[in-house]
């Protein structure tokens, strides 16, 4: 492992300590030097994102999923927004505070979250009618959209919800405090607020019909269902079978987004404290409250027992303390007489956050108010790290997850399937079109959180996990130094399964039968930035200069793709051919979208979204589709642009003495000058190789080693004055 001297202001000759002496949690106690090129790059990227003319925000200050509008990659329209987007907004402002000392934007981001992403009491008016002893009526989950609607069945048992009473006692309210995952920012669809046709933003939803329902097969519908649009029962009977349909509201939370908002808010508080800057003290309480409600994601969908899912739970036996893909809630929008809540039976590694669990259980300002909040998150922190260790392939990449609801109906887990505390391993626990763990972003996002958790805690149970993952990733990155670009794994496939883990398991599973194959390499700039961010934290925690150099090179080469709106590259979007595919609508079902688009068994993705044909970019999309080609776009997704900004900021924060630009041969102590001090330090290094030097600058003849030849060349350089 190479050690390199970092410049912390003016470095005296006596300060030749190793990097490991400096890399303690929160070592960077001041705002980074504004002249640091990575700080400058962060500020440049931040300013582009916040420039109104670049179109990242609407007039109310709500961030769009993407500047460009024709896009379907989760959200089905670019000017929708997600809770993911909102959480990145908080993180962007937190890092801006770290770089400049101005944390005021964090409060503004939280104001947007509370106004527009967390449903108000008016949007969830009857949660006081919720019965925690009967959380929700059962409906099976099916593999394909054509199996829907799913019939509700009150004869199937649900367990007991142990959180409701805790939360009411802590906050004096029955309202839920979590972000709904998807909003129509400018009422593009026309549902309007609470299904009135007017007002914005609007809570909407898409995915409802099993793992094979891709974004291109969804029917977008309002979260507040008043039967104004759709069919005679609105959109409900596309998804759920019932004897009598009631007007209702329903919301879905994406746990990773709420966890990211908590992570970002904690960082803002930590950084503000380090620099002596001011920050709105109420934000810690809001993040803690969000974390309190986020515990619903730890529970089985219908509160069935973990590992014995045919039986209703009686409380915490319905939780393994790892996070599910969602939690949801809803209620009566007519007479305000009933309400429901569900957790999620499917847990994916990409949605875990041991970092948020550590924050909510160990940081006093962020401990939730409820009686069990902090202790539940302490258990979750431990279980999430076990979950990651259980899912790590023999190469190092992380496999997908597990379920407590086999086949979508609590069937027994088949013999021979590996289990995690009773949950069955699934290569694709949530979605199969496309497979939910193939994309590199689902390595980048979660492992950034795990890497930062390891950096903060030095948890020995995370060390091998992150080190092995970092080594795997580093070995798979392909640099093109001529064109200053690179590729990372893009799509992956996993074979085999992990070893079973339960309460009797000791140590990390060997997982010799769980393997990953990289199917393709490419460059997703946002995911790559998150990967580099993760590598920075691992490098800093492990004092790994080689890994740091890899992260630095990735971050530097991203600058190749700078444009006026951020950092982006042309990509061909072959999926757009699916706009012409039929969506499943049962025979005989008819309805209309707010703009009059007909919904029936002949509908396609595009036919129920005809507003796309009014988009300024539609002509070139249509031309490409007619020619059988993939249209190309330079997308500026909000999360991607923020991840790039964060990579710059993270590097500036963790390695404040590292700068860009050309190397300075002979600058042994990395103080940006070559003089007799460098000559003395190099002599000391040759006598004692533990002496810290800048290896690159000390290798004057560029032969890959630092030895007496370099010492002689430095002497000659100093004597000649060149």
C-alpha positions as CSV (number, residue, x, y, z in Angstrom):
1,X,0.0,0.0,0.0
2,X,1.4,3.3,-1.0
3,X,1.4,6.2,1.4
4,X,1.4,9.8,0.0
5,X,1.8,13.1,1.7
6,X,-1.3,15.2,1.7
7,X,-1.0,19.0,2.0
8,X,-2.9,20.3,5.0
9,X,-2.2,24.1,4.7
10,X,1.5,24.8,5.3
11,X,3.3,21.5,6.0
12,X,6.5,21.6,7.9
13,X,9.3,19.1,7.4
14,X,8.5,17.6,10.8
15,X,5.0,16.8,9.7
16,X,5.9,13.7,7.7
17,X,3.2,11.6,9.4
18,X,1.5,8.8,7.5
19,X,-2.0,9.2,5.9
20,X,-3.5,6.9,8.4
21,X,-2.7,9.3,11.3
22,X,-4.7,11.9,9.5
23,X,-7.7,9.9,8.3
24,X,-9.9,10.0,11.3
25,X,-13.6,10.6,11.2
26,X,-14.4,14.2,10.5
27,X,-10.7,15.2,10.1
28,X,-11.6,18.1,7.7
29,X,-12.6,20.5,10.3
30,X,-12.9,23.6,8.1
31,X,-14.3,24.6,4.8
32,X,-12.1,23.2,2.0
33,X,-9.8,25.7,0.2
34,X,-11.8,27.6,-2.4
35,X,-8.9,27.4,-4.7
36,X,-8.9,23.6,-4.6
37,X,-9.9,22.5,-8.2
38,X,-12.4,20.0,-6.9
39,X,-14.1,22.6,-4.8
40,X,-14.2,24.8,-8.0
41,X,-15.7,21.9,-10.0
42,X,-18.3,21.4,-7.3
43,X,-19.3,25.1,-7.3
44,X,-19.4,25.1,-11.1
45,X,-21.7,22.1,-11.2
46,X,-23.8,23.4,-8.4
47,X,-24.3,26.7,-10.1
48,X,-25.4,25.0,-13.4
49,X,-28.0,22.9,-11.5
50,X,-29.4,26.0,-9.7
51,X,-29.3,28.2,-12.8
52,X,-33.0,28.8,-13.6
53,X,-32.3,28.9,-17.3
54,X,-31.1,25.3,-17.2
55,X,-34.5,24.0,-16.2
56,X,-33.8,21.7,-13.2
57,X,-36.6,23.3,-11.1
58,X,-40.1,24.5,-11.6
59,X,-41.4,27.9,-10.5
60,X,-42.2,26.5,-7.0
61,X,-38.7,25.3,-6.5
62,X,-39.5,21.6,-7.0
63,X,-36.7,19.7,-8.7
64,X,-37.7,17.7,-11.9
65,X,-36.5,14.1,-12.4
66,X,-34.9,15.3,-15.6
67,X,-34.5,18.5,-17.5
68,X,-35.5,16.7,-20.7
69,X,-39.1,15.6,-20.8
70,X,-39.2,12.5,-23.1
71,X,-37.9,9.8,-20.8
72,X,-39.1,6.6,-19.3
73,X,-36.7,5.1,-16.8
74,X,-38.8,4.7,-13.6
75,X,-40.7,7.9,-13.9
76,X,-42.6,7.9,-17.2
77,X,-42.1,11.6,-17.9
78,X,-39.1,13.9,-17.3
79,X,-41.0,16.6,-15.5
80,X,-42.3,14.3,-12.9
81,X,-40.3,14.2,-9.7
82,X,-39.5,11.5,-7.2
83,X,-38.6,11.3,-3.5
84,X,-35.2,10.2,-4.8
85,X,-34.9,13.6,-6.5
86,X,-35.9,15.4,-3.4
87,X,-33.4,13.5,-1.3
88,X,-30.6,14.4,-3.7
89,X,-31.7,18.1,-3.4
90,X,-31.0,17.9,0.3
91,X,-27.7,16.3,-0.3
92,X,-26.7,18.9,-2.9
93,X,-27.4,21.7,-0.5
94,X,-25.6,19.9,2.4
95,X,-22.4,19.6,0.2
96,X,-22.8,23.2,-0.8
97,X,-22.6,24.1,2.8
98,X,-19.5,22.0,3.3
99,X,-17.8,23.6,0.3
100,X,-18.8,27.2,1.1
101,X,-20.0,27.4,4.7
102,X,-23.6,28.3,3.6
103,X,-26.0,25.7,4.8
104,X,-29.2,27.7,4.2
105,X,-30.2,25.7,1.2
106,X,-30.7,22.6,3.4
107,X,-33.7,24.2,5.1
108,X,-35.1,25.3,1.7
109,X,-34.9,21.7,0.4
110,X,-36.7,20.4,3.5
111,X,-39.3,23.1,3.0
112,X,-40.0,21.7,-0.5
113,X,-40.1,18.1,0.9
114,X,-42.7,19.0,3.6
115,X,-44.8,21.1,1.2
116,X,-44.9,18.8,-1.8
117,X,-43.6,15.3,-1.1
118,X,-45.0,14.4,2.3
119,X,-48.8,14.2,2.1
120,X,-50.4,16.8,4.3
121,X,-53.3,16.1,6.7
122,X,-55.7,17.2,3.9
123,X,-54.2,14.5,1.7
124,X,-54.5,11.7,4.3
125,X,-57.5,12.9,6.4
126,X,-58.6,9.7,8.2
127,X,-55.5,7.8,9.3
128,X,-56.9,8.0,12.8
129,X,-59.4,5.3,11.7
130,X,-56.5,2.9,11.1
131,X,-56.7,-0.4,13.1
132,X,-53.2,-1.7,14.0
133,X,-54.7,-5.1,14.8
134,X,-56.0,-5.4,11.3
135,X,-53.6,-3.4,9.1
136,X,-54.8,-4.2,5.6
137,X,-56.9,-6.6,3.5
138,X,-54.9,-9.2,1.7
139,X,-54.4,-9.4,-2.0
140,X,-51.9,-11.7,-3.8
141,X,-49.1,-10.4,-6.0
142,X,-48.9,-12.0,-9.4
143,X,-45.9,-12.3,-11.8
144,X,-47.5,-10.7,-14.9
145,X,-49.8,-7.7,-15.4
146,X,-52.3,-9.9,-17.2
147,X,-53.1,-11.6,-13.9
148,X,-54.6,-8.4,-12.5
149,X,-56.8,-7.2,-10.9
150,X,-55.9,-9.1,-7.8
151,X,-58.9,-10.1,-5.7
152,X,-59.0,-8.8,-2.1
153,X,-59.5,-11.6,0.4
154,X,-60.4,-10.7,4.0
155,X,-60.1,-14.4,5.0
156,X,-56.3,-14.3,4.7
157,X,-54.8,-13.1,8.0
158,X,-52.7,-10.0,8.6
159,X,-50.6,-9.6,11.7
160,X,-50.4,-6.8,14.3
161,X,-48.7,-3.5,13.7
162,X,-46.5,-2.6,16.7
163,X,-45.5,0.9,15.5
164,X,-48.8,2.7,15.3
165,X,-49.2,3.3,19.1
166,X,-45.5,4.3,19.4
167,X,-45.8,6.9,16.7
168,X,-49.1,8.3,18.0
169,X,-47.7,8.6,21.5
170,X,-44.5,10.3,20.2
171,X,-46.0,12.8,17.7
172,X,-49.6,13.2,18.8
173,X,-50.9,12.5,15.3
174,X,-52.1,9.6,13.2
175,X,-50.7,11.1,10.0
176,X,-47.8,9.4,8.3
177,X,-44.6,11.3,7.8
178,X,-42.8,9.9,4.8
179,X,-42.4,11.0,1.2
180,X,-44.6,9.7,-1.5
181,X,-42.4,8.4,-4.3
182,X,-43.8,10.1,-7.4
183,X,-45.4,13.5,-8.2
184,X,-46.6,15.1,-11.4
185,X,-44.9,18.5,-10.9
186,X,-46.8,20.6,-13.3
187,X,-50.0,18.5,-13.7
188,X,-48.9,17.3,-17.1
189,X,-51.4,14.4,-17.0
190,X,-54.2,16.6,-15.8
191,X,-55.4,14.6,-12.7
192,X,-55.0,17.7,-10.5
193,X,-54.8,17.7,-6.8
194,X,-57.1,15.3,-5.1
195,X,-58.5,14.2,-8.5
196,X,-60.0,17.6,-9.2
197,X,-58.3,18.2,-12.5
198,X,-56.6,21.4,-11.3
199,X,-53.7,22.3,-9.0
200,X,-50.1,21.0,-8.8
201,X,-48.0,19.2,-7.9
202,X,-50.1,16.0,-8.0
203,X,-49.4,12.7,-6.2
204,X,-49.5,9.9,-8.8
205,X,-48.5,6.3,-9.2
206,X,-47.5,3.8,-11.9
207,X,-46.2,0.4,-10.9
208,X,-49.0,-1.8,-9.4
209,X,-49.0,-5.2,-11.3
210,X,-46.1,-7.4,-10.4
211,X,-42.5,-8.0,-11.3
212,X,-43.0,-8.1,-15.1
213,X,-44.6,-4.7,-15.3
214,X,-42.0,-2.5,-16.9
215,X,-42.3,1.3,-17.0
216,X,-43.6,0.9,-20.6
217,X,-46.5,-1.3,-19.4
218,X,-47.8,0.9,-16.6
219,X,-51.0,2.9,-16.4
220,X,-50.4,6.2,-14.7
221,X,-53.1,7.0,-12.2
222,X,-53.8,9.5,-9.4
223,X,-53.0,8.7,-5.8
224,X,-56.3,10.3,-4.7
225,X,-59.0,8.3,-6.5
226,X,-62.3,10.1,-6.7
227,X,-63.5,8.3,-9.9
228,X,-63.3,11.5,-12.0
229,X,-61.0,9.9,-14.5
230,X,-60.4,6.3,-15.7
231,X,-63.4,4.0,-15.8
232,X,-66.5,3.7,-13.6
233,X,-64.3,2.8,-10.6
234,X,-61.5,5.2,-11.6
235,X,-58.4,3.1,-12.0
236,X,-58.9,0.9,-9.0
237,X,-60.3,-2.1,-10.8
238,X,-57.2,-2.4,-13.1
239,X,-55.3,-3.4,-10.0
240,X,-57.5,-4.6,-7.2
241,X,-60.7,-6.8,-7.3
242,X,-63.4,-5.8,-4.9
243,X,-67.1,-6.2,-4.4
244,X,-67.6,-2.5,-3.9
245,X,-65.1,0.2,-4.8
246,X,-64.7,3.3,-2.6
247,X,-63.1,6.6,-3.3
248,X,-59.8,6.5,-1.6
249,X,-56.2,7.8,-1.3
250,X,-53.0,5.7,-1.2
251,X,-49.3,6.6,-1.1
252,X,-46.1,4.7,-1.5
253,X,-42.8,5.4,0.1
254,X,-39.4,4.6,-1.4
255,X,-37.2,3.8,1.7
256,X,-33.9,4.5,0.1
257,X,-34.9,8.1,-0.7
258,X,-36.0,8.9,2.9
259,X,-32.8,7.2,4.2
260,X,-30.8,9.4,1.8
261,X,-32.5,12.6,3.0
262,X,-31.6,11.5,6.6
263,X,-28.0,10.8,5.5
264,X,-27.7,14.2,3.9
265,X,-29.2,16.1,6.8
266,X,-26.8,14.4,9.2
267,X,-23.9,15.3,7.0
268,X,-25.1,18.9,6.9
269,X,-25.2,19.1,10.7
270,X,-21.8,17.4,11.1
271,X,-20.2,19.7,8.6
272,X,-21.8,22.8,10.0
273,X,-20.6,22.0,13.4
274,X,-17.0,21.3,12.1
275,X,-16.9,24.7,10.4
276,X,-18.8,26.7,13.0
277,X,-21.5,27.6,10.5
278,X,-25.1,28.0,11.4
279,X,-27.9,25.6,10.3
280,X,-31.6,25.3,11.1
281,X,-31.7,23.2,14.3
282,X,-35.2,21.9,13.6
283,X,-34.0,19.8,10.6
284,X,-32.4,17.1,12.8
285,X,-35.8,16.5,14.4
286,X,-37.5,16.3,11.0
287,X,-35.0,13.8,9.8
288,X,-35.4,11.8,13.0
289,X,-39.2,11.8,12.6
290,X,-38.9,10.6,9.0
291,X,-36.7,7.8,10.3
292,X,-39.2,6.9,12.9
293,X,-41.9,6.3,10.3
294,X,-39.4,4.7,7.9
295,X,-39.4,1.7,10.3
296,X,-42.6,0.5,8.5
297,X,-40.3,-0.6,5.7
298,X,-38.7,-3.1,8.1
299,X,-42.0,-5.1,8.3
300,X,-43.6,-7.8,6.2
301,X,-46.3,-6.5,3.9
302,X,-49.2,-7.9,5.9
303,X,-47.2,-8.2,9.1
304,X,-46.8,-11.9,8.7
305,X,-44.0,-13.7,10.7
306,X,-40.6,-13.7,9.2
307,X,-39.6,-17.2,8.3
308,X,-43.0,-18.5,9.1
309,X,-45.1,-16.4,6.7
310,X,-48.2,-18.5,6.8
311,X,-48.8,-17.1,10.3
312,X,-49.8,-13.6,11.3
313,X,-47.2,-11.7,13.3
314,X,-47.8,-10.5,16.8
315,X,-45.4,-7.5,16.6
316,X,-41.7,-7.6,16.0
317,X,-41.7,-11.2,14.8
318,X,-42.9,-9.7,11.5
319,X,-39.6,-7.8,11.0
320,X,-36.0,-8.8,10.2
321,X,-35.0,-5.1,10.6
322,X,-33.8,-4.8,7.0
323,X,-35.6,-2.4,4.7
324,X,-38.2,-3.5,2.2
325,X,-38.7,-2.0,-1.3
326,X,-41.5,0.2,0.0
327,X,-44.1,0.9,2.6
328,X,-47.6,2.2,1.8
329,X,-50.7,3.6,3.4
330,X,-54.1,4.8,2.4
331,X,-57.7,5.4,3.4
332,X,-61.2,6.4,2.7
333,X,-61.6,9.6,0.7
334,X,-65.4,9.6,0.9
335,X,-66.7,9.2,4.5
336,X,-63.3,9.1,6.2
337,X,-64.2,5.8,7.9
338,X,-61.2,3.5,7.4
339,X,-57.5,3.4,6.7
340,X,-54.7,0.9,6.1
341,X,-51.0,0.4,6.2
342,X,-48.6,-2.2,4.7
343,X,-44.9,-2.9,4.9
344,X,-43.1,-4.9,2.2
345,X,-42.1,-8.5,2.0
346,X,-39.3,-8.0,-0.5
347,X,-35.9,-6.7,0.5
348,X,-33.4,-5.5,-2.0
349,X,-29.8,-4.6,-1.2
350,X,-30.0,-1.4,-3.2
351,X,-32.5,0.1,-0.7
352,X,-30.6,-0.6,2.5
353,X,-28.8,2.1,4.4
354,X,-26.8,1.0,7.4
355,X,-25.5,4.6,7.5
356,X,-29.0,5.9,8.2
357,X,-29.5,3.2,10.8
358,X,-26.3,4.3,12.5
359,X,-27.3,8.0,12.4
360,X,-30.8,7.2,13.8
361,X,-29.5,4.9,16.6
362,X,-26.2,6.5,17.6
363,X,-26.4,10.3,17.0
364,X,-28.2,12.0,19.8
365,X,-29.7,14.8,17.7
366,X,-31.1,12.3,15.3
367,X,-32.6,9.7,17.6
368,X,-36.3,9.3,17.0
369,X,-38.8,10.3,19.7
370,X,-40.7,7.1,19.8
371,X,-40.1,4.5,22.5
372,X,-38.4,2.0,20.3
373,X,-37.1,4.1,17.4
374,X,-33.5,4.3,18.3
375,X,-33.3,0.7,19.5
376,X,-35.0,-0.6,16.3
377,X,-32.5,1.2,14.2
378,X,-29.6,-0.2,16.2
379,X,-30.8,-3.7,15.4
380,X,-31.4,-2.7,11.8
381,X,-27.8,-1.4,11.5
382,X,-26.5,-4.8,12.6
383,X,-28.9,-6.8,10.4
384,X,-28.3,-4.7,7.3
385,X,-24.5,-5.3,7.4
386,X,-25.2,-9.0,7.8
387,X,-27.6,-8.8,4.8
388,X,-24.8,-7.3,2.7
389,X,-22.3,-9.8,3.8
390,X,-24.8,-12.6,3.0
391,X,-25.3,-11.2,-0.5
392,X,-21.7,-10.6,-1.5
393,X,-20.6,-12.7,-4.4
394,X,-17.2,-14.5,-4.3
395,X,-15.9,-11.8,-6.7
396,X,-17.2,-8.9,-4.6
397,X,-20.3,-7.5,-6.3
398,X,-23.5,-7.6,-4.2
399,X,-26.5,-9.8,-5.3
400,X,-30.1,-8.7,-5.0
401,X,-32.0,-9.8,-2.0
402,X,-34.7,-11.9,-0.4
403,X,-38.4,-12.3,0.1
404,X,-40.8,-13.3,2.8
405,X,-43.7,-13.7,0.3
406,X,-42.7,-16.5,-2.0
407,X,-44.6,-16.4,-5.4
408,X,-46.4,-13.4,-4.2
409,X,-48.8,-15.4,-2.0
410,X,-46.7,-16.7,1.0
411,X,-46.2,-20.1,-0.6
412,X,-43.6,-22.2,1.2
413,X,-40.0,-21.4,0.2
414,X,-38.8,-24.3,-2.0
415,X,-36.4,-26.8,-0.6
416,X,-32.8,-25.9,-1.5
417,X,-33.3,-22.2,-1.6
418,X,-30.9,-20.3,0.6
419,X,-32.4,-18.2,3.3
420,X,-31.5,-15.1,5.3
421,X,-33.1,-15.4,8.8
422,X,-36.0,-17.2,7.1
423,X,-36.4,-15.1,4.0
424,X,-35.8,-16.8,0.7
425,X,-33.0,-15.7,-1.6
426,X,-34.2,-14.1,-4.9
427,X,-32.0,-13.1,-7.9
428,X,-34.7,-10.6,-8.7
429,X,-36.8,-9.9,-5.5
430,X,-38.8,-7.0,-7.0
431,X,-38.7,-6.6,-10.8
432,X,-37.8,-8.8,-13.7
433,X,-38.3,-6.4,-16.7
434,X,-35.5,-5.4,-16.5
435,X,-33.9,-7.5,-13.8
436,X,-33.7,-5.4,-10.7
437,X,-30.1,-6.0,-9.9
438,X,-28.4,-5.9,-13.3
439,X,-27.7,-2.2,-13.5
440,X,-24.4,-0.8,-12.0
441,X,-26.3,2.0,-10.2
442,X,-27.6,-0.6,-7.8
443,X,-24.1,-1.3,-6.8
444,X,-23.1,2.4,-6.7
445,X,-25.9,3.8,-4.6
446,X,-26.0,1.3,-1.8
447,X,-22.3,0.7,-1.6
448,X,-21.7,4.5,-1.3
449,X,-23.8,4.4,1.8
450,X,-22.0,1.3,3.1
451,X,-18.6,2.9,2.4
452,X,-19.5,6.1,4.2
453,X,-20.8,4.0,7.1
454,X,-17.5,2.2,7.2
455,X,-15.6,5.4,7.1
456,X,-17.7,6.8,10.0
457,X,-17.7,3.8,12.2
458,X,-14.7,1.5,11.2
459,X,-17.1,-1.4,11.8
460,X,-15.0,-4.5,11.4
461,X,-18.0,-6.3,10.0
462,X,-18.0,-3.9,7.1
463,X,-14.3,-3.8,6.4
464,X,-13.9,-7.0,4.4
465,X,-17.3,-6.2,2.7
466,X,-16.3,-2.8,1.3
467,X,-12.7,-3.7,0.7
468,X,-13.6,-6.7,-1.4
469,X,-16.2,-4.8,-3.3
470,X,-13.8,-1.9,-4.0
471,X,-11.1,-4.3,-5.2
472,X,-13.7,-6.0,-7.6
473,X,-14.9,-2.7,-8.9
474,X,-11.3,-1.3,-9.4
475,X,-10.4,-4.4,-11.4
476,X,-13.4,-4.0,-13.7
477,X,-12.9,-0.3,-14.6
478,X,-11.5,0.3,-18.1
479,X,-9.7,3.6,-18.6
480,X,-9.1,5.2,-22.0
481,X,-6.3,7.7,-21.2
482,X,-6.0,9.0,-24.8
483,X,-9.6,10.2,-24.9
484,X,-9.8,10.8,-21.1
485,X,-12.8,8.6,-20.5
486,X,-13.6,5.2,-19.0
487,X,-16.1,2.5,-18.7
488,X,-17.5,0.6,-15.7
489,X,-19.5,-2.6,-15.6
490,X,-23.0,-1.6,-16.8
491,X,-25.1,-4.7,-16.7
492,X,-24.4,-7.8,-14.7
493,X,-25.9,-11.2,-14.0
494,X,-25.7,-13.3,-10.9
495,X,-25.6,-17.1,-10.8
496,X,-25.9,-19.5,-7.9
497,X,-27.0,-18.4,-4.4
498,X,-25.4,-17.4,-1.1
499,X,-24.9,-19.7,1.9
500,X,-27.8,-19.7,4.3
501,X,-27.5,-17.3,7.2
502,X,-29.4,-17.4,10.5
503,X,-28.9,-16.6,14.1
504,X,-26.5,-19.5,14.5
505,X,-24.2,-18.3,11.7
506,X,-20.8,-17.0,12.8
507,X,-18.5,-14.9,10.5
508,X,-19.0,-13.9,6.9
509,X,-20.4,-16.5,4.5
510,X,-18.0,-18.0,2.0
511,X,-20.5,-17.8,-0.8
512,X,-18.4,-20.0,-3.1
513,X,-21.5,-20.7,-5.1
514,X,-22.6,-17.1,-5.7
515,X,-21.0,-15.5,-8.7
516,X,-21.3,-12.3,-10.8
517,X,-20.6,-11.9,-14.5
518,X,-20.2,-8.5,-16.1
519,X,-22.4,-8.7,-19.3
520,X,-21.5,-5.2,-20.6
521,X,-19.4,-2.2,-20.0
522,X,-20.4,1.4,-20.6
523,X,-20.4,4.8,-18.9
524,X,-23.4,6.1,-16.9
525,X,-21.9,9.3,-15.6
526,X,-24.2,9.6,-12.5
527,X,-23.6,6.0,-11.5
528,X,-19.9,6.4,-12.1
529,X,-19.8,9.4,-9.9
530,X,-21.5,7.5,-7.1
531,X,-19.0,4.6,-7.6
532,X,-16.1,7.1,-7.3
533,X,-17.7,8.6,-4.2
534,X,-17.8,5.1,-2.6
535,X,-14.2,4.4,-3.6
536,X,-13.1,7.7,-2.0
537,X,-14.6,6.7,1.4
538,X,-13.0,3.2,1.2
539,X,-9.7,4.7,0.2
540,X,-9.8,7.2,3.0
541,X,-10.8,4.7,5.6
542,X,-8.3,2.1,4.5
543,X,-5.5,4.5,3.6
544,X,-5.4,3.0,0.1
545,X,-3.6,5.4,-2.3
546,X,-4.1,3.1,-5.3
547,X,-7.9,3.1,-4.8
548,X,-7.8,6.9,-4.3
549,X,-6.0,7.3,-7.6
550,X,-8.6,5.3,-9.3
551,X,-11.4,7.4,-7.9
552,X,-9.5,10.6,-8.8
553,X,-9.1,9.5,-12.3
554,X,-12.8,8.7,-12.7
555,X,-13.7,12.1,-11.3
556,X,-11.2,13.9,-13.5
557,X,-12.3,12.1,-16.6
558,X,-16.0,13.0,-16.0
559,X,-15.0,16.6,-16.9
560,X,-14.5,15.4,-20.5
561,X,-18.3,15.6,-20.8
562,X,-19.0,19.1,-19.5
563,X,-21.7,21.1,-21.2
564,X,-23.7,24.3,-20.4
565,X,-26.2,22.4,-18.2
566,X,-23.8,20.1,-16.3
567,X,-22.0,17.0,-17.4
568,X,-23.7,14.7,-19.9
569,X,-23.0,12.5,-22.9
570,X,-25.0,11.4,-25.9
571,X,-26.8,8.1,-25.3
572,X,-28.9,6.0,-27.7
573,X,-32.2,5.0,-26.1
574,X,-33.3,1.8,-27.7
575,X,-36.1,1.3,-25.2
576,X,-38.2,3.9,-26.9
577,X,-39.5,1.4,-29.4
578,X,-41.5,0.1,-26.4
579,X,-43.6,3.2,-26.5
580,X,-45.6,1.5,-29.2
581,X,-46.1,-1.7,-27.2
582,X,-49.5,-2.6,-25.9
583,X,-50.2,-2.2,-22.2
584,X,-52.4,-4.8,-20.6
585,X,-56.0,-3.7,-20.0
586,X,-58.6,-6.4,-19.3
587,X,-61.1,-7.1,-22.2
588,X,-64.2,-5.0,-21.8
589,X,-62.5,-2.4,-19.5
590,X,-62.8,1.1,-20.9
591,X,-61.9,4.5,-19.5
592,X,-60.2,7.8,-20.3
593,X,-57.2,9.8,-19.2
594,X,-57.8,13.4,-18.2
595,X,-57.0,14.7,-21.7
596,X,-59.4,12.2,-23.3
597,X,-57.0,9.5,-24.3
598,X,-58.9,6.2,-24.4
599,X,-57.9,3.3,-22.2
600,X,-58.9,-0.1,-23.4
601,X,-57.4,-3.4,-24.5
602,X,-55.9,-1.8,-27.6
603,X,-54.0,0.9,-25.7
604,X,-50.3,1.4,-25.9
605,X,-47.9,3.3,-23.7
606,X,-48.0,6.2,-26.1
607,X,-51.7,6.1,-26.9
608,X,-52.6,6.9,-23.2
609,X,-49.8,9.5,-23.1
610,X,-50.6,11.4,-26.3
611,X,-49.3,14.6,-24.7
612,X,-45.9,13.3,-25.6
613,X,-46.7,14.1,-29.3
614,X,-46.8,17.8,-28.3
615,X,-43.2,17.7,-26.9
616,X,-40.6,19.7,-28.7
617,X,-38.4,16.6,-29.0
618,X,-41.1,14.3,-30.2
619,X,-40.4,14.8,-34.0
620,X,-36.9,13.4,-33.8
621,X,-38.1,10.5,-31.6
622,X,-40.8,9.7,-34.0
623,X,-38.4,9.9,-37.0
624,X,-36.0,7.5,-35.3
625,X,-38.7,5.0,-34.4
626,X,-40.1,5.1,-38.0
627,X,-36.5,4.4,-39.2
628,X,-36.1,1.6,-36.8
629,X,-33.3,3.4,-35.0
630,X,-32.7,4.4,-31.4
631,X,-33.1,8.1,-30.8
632,X,-30.2,9.8,-29.0
633,X,-30.4,12.3,-26.1
634,X,-28.1,14.1,-23.8
635,X,-30.0,13.7,-20.6
636,X,-29.6,15.8,-17.5
637,X,-31.2,13.8,-14.8
638,X,-31.2,15.6,-11.5
639,X,-29.8,12.7,-9.5
640,X,-27.0,12.2,-12.0
641,X,-25.9,15.8,-12.0
642,X,-26.0,15.9,-8.2
643,X,-24.0,12.7,-7.9
644,X,-21.3,14.2,-10.1
645,X,-21.3,17.4,-7.9
646,X,-21.1,15.2,-4.8
647,X,-18.1,13.3,-6.2
648,X,-16.2,16.5,-6.7
649,X,-17.1,17.6,-3.2
650,X,-16.3,14.3,-1.6
651,X,-12.9,14.2,-3.1
652,X,-12.2,17.8,-2.0
653,X,-13.3,17.0,1.5
654,X,-11.5,13.7,2.0
655,X,-8.3,14.6,0.2
656,X,-7.9,18.4,0.6
657,X,-4.2,18.4,-0.3
658,X,-4.8,16.7,-3.6
659,X,-5.1,19.0,-6.6
660,X,-5.6,18.5,-10.3
661,X,-3.3,19.6,-13.0
662,X,0.2,18.5,-14.1
663,X,2.6,16.7,-11.7
664,X,5.6,18.6,-10.4
665,X,8.6,16.4,-10.6
666,X,10.9,16.9,-7.6
667,X,8.1,18.1,-5.4
668,X,8.7,15.3,-2.9
669,X,6.6,16.8,-0.1
670,X,3.8,18.0,-2.4
671,X,4.0,21.6,-1.3
672,X,3.9,22.8,-5.0
673,X,7.5,23.9,-5.0
674,X,10.9,22.1,-5.5
675,X,13.7,23.1,-3.1
676,X,16.2,21.7,-0.6
677,X,13.5,20.5,1.7
678,X,12.4,18.0,-1.0
679,X,16.1,16.9,-1.3
680,X,16.3,16.2,2.4
681,X,13.0,14.3,2.5
682,X,14.0,12.1,-0.4
683,X,17.3,11.3,1.3
684,X,15.3,10.4,4.4
685,X,13.0,8.2,2.4
686,X,15.9,6.3,0.8
687,X,17.3,5.6,4.3
688,X,13.8,4.7,5.7
689,X,11.1,3.8,3.2
690,X,8.3,4.5,5.7
691,X,8.9,8.2,5.2
692,X,5.9,9.7,3.5
693,X,6.5,11.2,0.0
694,X,4.6,12.0,-3.1
695,X,5.6,9.0,-5.2
696,X,4.6,10.4,-8.5
697,X,6.6,13.6,-8.1
698,X,9.6,11.7,-6.6
699,X,10.0,9.4,-9.6
700,X,12.0,11.8,-11.6
701,X,13.1,9.4,-14.3
702,X,9.6,7.8,-14.6
703,X,10.9,4.2,-14.3
704,X,8.2,3.3,-11.8
705,X,10.4,3.2,-8.7
706,X,12.0,5.8,-6.4
707,X,15.7,5.2,-5.8
708,X,19.2,6.7,-5.8
709,X,18.9,7.6,-9.5
710,X,16.0,9.9,-8.7
711,X,18.0,11.3,-5.8
712,X,20.9,12.1,-8.2
713,X,18.5,13.7,-10.7
714,X,16.9,15.9,-8.0
715,X,20.4,17.1,-6.9
716,X,21.2,17.9,-10.5
717,X,17.9,19.7,-10.9
718,X,18.5,21.9,-7.8
719,X,22.1,22.7,-8.8
720,X,21.1,23.7,-12.3
721,X,18.1,25.7,-11.2
722,X,15.9,24.1,-13.9
